[in-house]
Amino acid sequence: MSGESRKSSVKSFSKRWIHGLELSVIGLLIVLFLNLLSWPETVVDESLDGSWQAILTYSLEKGLQFGDEVIFTYGPLGGFSSFSYSGYNHAGKYAFELFARISMVVFLFRFVLHLRSYLKIGCILLYLFTCQLLPGSYETFYFFGYLSWVAAVVFEKRKKQRAPWGLLLLGVCFLVFCSLIKFTLLVAALFCLGAIVWFLISQKRLLEGGIVALSFPVCFILFWIMLGQHPTNIPAFVMGSAQVAKGYAMSMQLATEAPALKYFVLFLASGVALFFIIWKEHLRRFRNSKVLGEPWVIVSVVYAGLFFMVWKQGVVRSDGHIWQFFCFVPLAGWFLYPMVKKRKTLLLFDSTILLQVIVLFAALAAYYPHLILESPVRFWANTGSGVRGLLKPGELMDELAVELEAKGAALLETYPFLSQVGERTVDVSSCLQGLVILPGLNYQPRPVFQDYVANNAYLQTLNHIYWERGEAIPDTVIHVFGGIDNVPPTHIDSQTTLQLLQRYEVESRSGDYVLLSKRLNPDLIVRSDEKRYPVRIGETVELDSEIEAFALGRLDMQLNLLGRVVSFFYKPPLLKMSLSFTNGTALGYRVNPVSMETDFLLDPVASDTSQLWDYRNGAPRARVRAITIDSDTSGSLFYRNDAQLVVTPFSWE
């Protein structure tokens, strides 16, 4: 065979191979689309997570205003992103899923065009594998959607006189949809949008940059109104959601799981290494004044920003969320590939990516081997669920609607006090709102509707204002303690607890559940002179022995500069509080200083709701004698040394 014939044969084979590869890529993208479809498989319940998912749908259905009547990290579309069925309309959920997942696949397709042939399939396969690990962590997948859109836009080869308007505007609509789901996604969306606008302007594409920047707020307001929300509530929605996130920063963090810590260090180091491998190759170009608008800068900055956000909500928050970070890191690095030009840099980059994948499998094999073993089963189940939901969405939703109705009826049988509520309006303290939503009772939520969410002074004040509305408050309240992670139940949403003790009386009891009915004439709190006690971490505060009445407490304990820096990048030290009583007994809790910035019920300390109401009605009790606030770490390094505990005895009138 002649040399030319051999070259022609090789070229022909290469062409056929590339075409076959491209068809495989498209086929895998279709499978990925089916796996991303988040059709619910179960119904919501009366648990913590089931309740907030039910409230989001309930709020949208009843026309409640987010930012005014509903304060949460989720927005009006939060219910559609739920992984459990809670009664939303079929058409809305179907349209939401199709738009969100088609957008994500389109962005990924436009991105993988810039990858080398052998990387295209690898990227999609890893994406598919990640889907099987975190089927409910849709927020992580939306971050992948953001990252792939940014990468697709900045690496797009722009032809003269032709701007990629379809890609740009589809991305803006996708960002708007995600922003209406959750505040975290709104922050990430604005971050990515700002990066794209900066990129377009730096490329002297002023028209594109201006339209992209303007279209986001316009579309956000239009969608907000279409969802039955008043545009004047948008600032309150943003402010309230930001305060919830701020409160989470201290109240929802536990110690990082020890077994996962070594893998976290490897992921962190490898993720930072990828970042510096890229920057080292392009470092010499910093002499160019226009470098900050170049694609490699934009994508690496977005990668670093989302990396930090997933780090905060995964590893830092912990409590089972750490795997969001572990699954994000090995895939996110692939979006940096088009920036690698030199062969030597590519070798380092490939090695680091491979290391991340190996670490992921090693972590799963060591601590969660069932996730690897169940991946094939999950894959077929998710694909089958995607096909069924796509072709027969009504059938799937109708089955779940029947199950949801049956669960509501079962709750009425399990908790007879629910039937006592009748047609009266009702709220639920704690985090168990599903108790009244599923049976179809006349639920009237307070703005910050779950106890653990009202975790700072701003949010507790919103609830305090709500309860001061007199006749407009609910006729009944189901009162049950809801302290999670061993936090004192009377510290979270403390203003609601105090208001219930003033404005309601016991109608009936069932174990730890107390059904309250509204008093005709609420009692008032009569305060005595307050007493201030200096607080030092690790030292015991002895309270005055003459305090015989009920007592309010307020803790002024502020982070110092070092503490603020540490809490921003990682988390503040975990604090615990020990209470000693006059009968010689003691109790220990994990505490959040932010939740104690407003008056909370310091004394009496009750072990359950029924006991609290016994104390309210005059039952004898052991009183708090001393308080000690301590830390498992060097907490004294991170707090100011002028902390004070303010104790105010009070009586009822």
Secondary structure, DSSP 8 states (H G I E B T S, - for coil): --HHHHHHHHHHHHHHHHHHHHHHHHHHHHHHHHHH-----SB--SSHHHHHHHHHHHHHHHT--BTTTB-SSB-TTGGGG-SSB-S--HHHHHHHHHHHHHHHHHHHHHHHTTS-HHHHHHHHHHHHHHHHH-TT-HHHHHHHHHHHHHHHHHH----TT---HHHHHHHHHHHHHHHTTBHHHHHHHHHHHHHHHHHHHHTT-HHHHHHHHHHHHHHHHHHHHHTT--GGGHHHHHHHHHHHHHHHHHHS-----HHHHHHHHHHHHHHHHHHHHHHHHHGGGGGSTTGGGSHHHHHHHHHHHHHHHHHIIIIIT-TT-HHHHHHHHHHHGGGGGGG--SHHHHHHHHHHHHHHHHHHHHHHHHH-HHHHHHHHHHHHHHHHHHHHHHH-HHHHHHHHHHHHHHHHHHHHHH-THHHHHTTSEEEESTT-THHHHTTT-EE---SS-SGGG--SHHHHHHHHHHHTTGGGS-SEEEE-----TT--TTTTTHHHHHHHHHHEEEEEEETTEEEEEE-SS---EEE---EEEE--TT-EEE--TT--SEEEEEEE--B-HHHHHHHHHS----EEEEEEETTS-EEEEEE-GGGGSS-EEEES--SSHHHHHHHHTT-----EEEEEEEESS-GGGTB-TT-EEEEEEEEE-
